[in-house]
Amino acid sequence: GEPEPREDQGAALARKYGVANRQTWEIPSKDGGAHVQTCGDALTVDGADCDGCCTDPPYDLEIAAAVTSIFRFAPVAVVLSAQRLTFGLIRAADCRLALVWRHRNPRRMPNLNMPIMHHADVLILAKDEKAKTAWTKPRADYGSVIETQREYEMQHGHGKSAELVVEMLAPLPWRTVWDPFLGSGPTVIAACWSPQ
C-alpha cells in the first residue's frame, strides 16, 4: 500500500506555538527598539520599506517569485543562493558582487546532478542600476570566500547559522532589513548580534 501522508512540519509547529497568518511578533533589540516579524506569504504580507534584503530563498523557488519577494520592500539585497536560482537571479537583477560561502563539511543533496554541495553563492544584488548597495570591506581579512565555525543550527532542523548571516551583512551599513524567507530565524538573531 501507499505510505501514510506525513504532516507538514511547519503546520505542526504553527499549531503548537499558536502562530497564524498576518500575525506580528516584536522581538526587543538592544537599542530599545524592536525587531518585527510578520507571519505570512512573502508576496502578500504587509511591510515597510527597508534599507536592504538579506535572505536565503528555497533553491527550487521560481525566479520571478524570488525576485518579486526579494525586492518587495528593498532596492538592494544580499542573497544566499545556489545553482539554478543563482543564474536566474543574476539574469533578473543587477548583480554587483558574488561571494562564496564555502562549506566546512560538504553537504549531501537529494539531487542526482550534484549529490554533494561544497559551496553556496552569496550575491549582492540591486533592483536596478540606480540602487546603491553601500557595500564596503568590513575588515582587512574579509575576502570573497566566507567560512564560518557554525554552518547550521541543528536544533532548528537544518537552518543556516546566524554567524553566516552576520558575515553576509558585515559589509552593508543597513539598519532595517527585510527577510521574506526567514525560516528558522538566523536573520533576526544576526540583527540582535549586529553592532549597528
C-alpha positions as CSV (number, residue, x, y, z in Angstrom):
1,G,0.0,0.0,0.0
2,E,0.9,3.7,-0.1
3,P,2.7,5.3,2.8
4,E,0.8,7.4,5.2
5,P,0.9,11.1,4.4
6,R,3.2,13.0,6.7
7,E,2.0,16.2,8.3
8,D,3.9,19.3,7.2
9,Q,6.4,20.2,10.0
10,G,5.7,23.9,9.5
11,A,1.9,23.4,10.1
12,A,2.5,21.3,13.2
13,L,4.9,23.9,14.7
14,A,2.4,26.7,13.8
15,R,-0.3,24.9,15.7
16,K,2.0,24.1,18.7
17,Y,3.0,27.8,19.1
18,G,-0.2,29.4,18.1
19,V,1.3,31.2,15.0
20,A,-1.2,32.5,12.5
21,N,-1.0,34.2,9.1
22,R,-0.5,38.0,9.3
23,Q,0.4,37.7,13.0
24,T,3.1,40.2,14.0
25,W,5.8,39.5,16.6
26,E,8.1,42.1,18.2
27,I,11.5,41.0,19.5
28,P,13.2,43.6,21.7
29,S,16.5,44.9,20.4
30,K,19.5,46.0,22.5
31,D,18.9,49.7,21.4
32,G,15.5,49.8,23.0
33,G,13.6,49.3,19.7
34,A,12.2,46.0,18.3
35,H,12.8,43.6,15.5
36,V,9.4,43.0,13.8
37,Q,8.4,39.6,12.3
38,T,5.2,39.2,10.4
39,C,4.0,35.7,9.5
40,G,2.7,35.2,6.0
41,D,3.4,34.8,2.3
42,A,6.3,36.9,1.2
43,L,4.3,38.0,-1.9
44,T,1.3,39.3,0.1
45,V,2.4,40.2,3.7
46,D,2.3,43.8,4.7
47,G,5.5,45.6,5.4
48,A,7.5,48.8,5.1
49,D,10.5,50.0,3.0
50,C,13.8,48.7,4.3
51,D,17.5,49.5,3.6
52,G,18.1,46.0,2.2
53,C,17.0,42.4,2.0
54,C,19.1,39.6,3.5
55,T,17.6,36.2,2.7
56,D,18.1,32.5,1.8
57,P,15.3,31.6,-0.6
58,P,14.4,28.0,-1.3
59,Y,16.7,27.0,-4.1
60,D,13.9,25.5,-6.2
61,L,11.7,28.6,-6.0
62,E,10.6,30.1,-9.3
63,I,12.8,33.0,-10.3
64,A,10.0,35.5,-10.8
65,A,8.6,34.8,-7.3
66,A,12.1,35.1,-5.7
67,V,12.8,38.4,-7.4
68,T,9.4,39.9,-6.5
69,S,9.8,38.8,-2.9
70,I,13.4,40.0,-2.5
71,F,12.8,43.5,-3.9
72,R,9.3,44.0,-2.5
73,F,10.4,46.3,0.3
74,A,14.1,46.9,-0.5
75,P,16.1,48.1,-3.6
76,V,19.2,46.1,-2.7
77,A,19.8,42.6,-1.4
78,V,22.4,40.1,-0.1
79,V,21.1,36.6,-1.1
80,L,22.3,33.1,-0.3
81,S,21.8,31.1,-3.4
82,A,22.8,28.1,-5.4
83,Q,22.7,26.5,-8.9
84,R,19.6,27.4,-11.0
85,L,18.5,30.1,-8.6
86,T,21.9,31.9,-8.8
87,F,21.8,32.0,-12.6
88,G,18.2,33.2,-12.6
89,L,18.8,35.9,-10.0
90,I,21.9,37.2,-11.9
91,R,19.9,37.4,-15.1
92,A,16.8,39.1,-13.4
93,A,18.6,41.6,-11.2
94,D,21.7,43.8,-11.3
95,C,24.4,41.6,-9.8
96,R,27.0,43.8,-8.1
97,L,29.2,41.2,-6.4
98,A,29.3,37.4,-6.0
99,L,31.0,35.8,-3.0
100,V,31.2,32.2,-2.0
101,W,30.1,30.5,1.3
102,R,32.5,27.5,1.5
103,H,31.1,24.6,3.5
104,R,33.5,23.2,6.1
105,N,31.7,19.9,5.7
106,P,30.3,19.2,2.2
107,R,26.5,18.9,2.3
108,R,24.7,15.9,0.8
109,M,21.9,17.0,-1.5
110,P,18.9,15.0,-2.8
111,N,20.0,15.9,-6.4
112,L,21.4,13.4,-8.9
113,N,23.2,16.1,-10.8
114,M,25.0,17.4,-7.7
115,P,24.9,14.9,-4.9
116,I,27.4,16.8,-2.7
117,M,27.4,20.6,-2.3
118,H,30.7,22.2,-1.5
119,H,29.7,25.8,-1.5
120,A,26.8,28.2,-2.0
121,D,26.8,31.6,-3.6
122,V,26.3,34.9,-1.7
123,L,25.0,37.5,-4.2
124,I,24.9,41.3,-3.7
125,L,22.0,42.4,-5.9
126,A,20.3,45.6,-6.8
127,K,16.8,46.0,-8.2
128,D,18.1,48.3,-10.9
129,E,21.3,50.3,-11.9
130,K,20.2,53.3,-9.8
131,A,20.2,51.5,-6.5
132,K,23.3,51.9,-4.2
133,T,24.4,48.9,-2.1
134,A,26.9,50.8,0.1
135,W,29.0,47.6,0.3
136,T,32.4,48.2,1.9
137,K,35.0,45.8,3.0
138,P,34.4,45.5,6.8
139,R,37.9,44.3,7.8
140,A,41.3,43.5,6.3
141,D,40.7,39.7,6.3
142,Y,37.3,39.8,4.7
143,G,37.6,38.2,1.3
144,S,35.5,36.7,-1.5
145,V,35.2,33.3,0.4
146,I,33.1,33.2,3.6
147,E,33.8,30.5,6.1
148,T,32.1,30.1,9.5
149,Q,32.6,28.0,12.5
150,R,28.9,27.1,12.8
151,E,27.2,26.3,9.5
152,Y,23.9,25.1,10.6
153,E,21.7,25.3,13.7
154,M,20.7,21.7,14.1
155,Q,18.1,22.3,16.9
156,H,16.0,24.1,14.2
157,G,16.3,21.4,11.6
158,H,18.9,22.5,9.0
159,G,18.6,26.3,9.3
160,K,21.6,28.3,8.4
161,S,23.6,29.7,11.3
162,A,23.3,33.3,12.4
163,E,27.1,33.5,12.2
164,L,26.8,33.1,8.4
165,V,24.1,35.9,8.2
166,V,26.4,38.2,10.4
167,E,29.2,37.7,7.8
168,M,26.8,38.3,4.9
169,L,25.6,41.6,6.5
170,A,29.1,42.7,7.7
171,P,29.9,44.8,4.6
172,L,26.5,46.5,4.5
173,P,25.5,49.5,6.7
174,W,21.8,48.7,6.7
175,R,19.7,49.5,9.8
176,T,16.5,47.9,8.6
177,V,16.5,44.5,6.8
178,W,13.7,42.5,5.1
179,D,13.9,38.7,5.0
180,P,11.0,37.2,3.0
181,F,12.2,33.7,3.7
182,L,13.0,33.8,7.4
183,G,12.9,30.1,8.0
184,S,14.4,29.2,11.4
185,G,15.2,32.9,12.1
186,P,19.0,33.4,11.6
187,T,18.5,37.0,10.2
188,V,16.7,38.1,13.4
189,I,19.4,36.5,15.6
190,A,22.1,38.2,13.4
191,A,20.4,41.5,13.7
192,C,20.5,41.1,17.5
193,W,24.2,40.5,17.4
194,S,25.0,43.3,14.9
195,P,26.8,46.4,16.3
196,Q,24.6,48.6,14.0
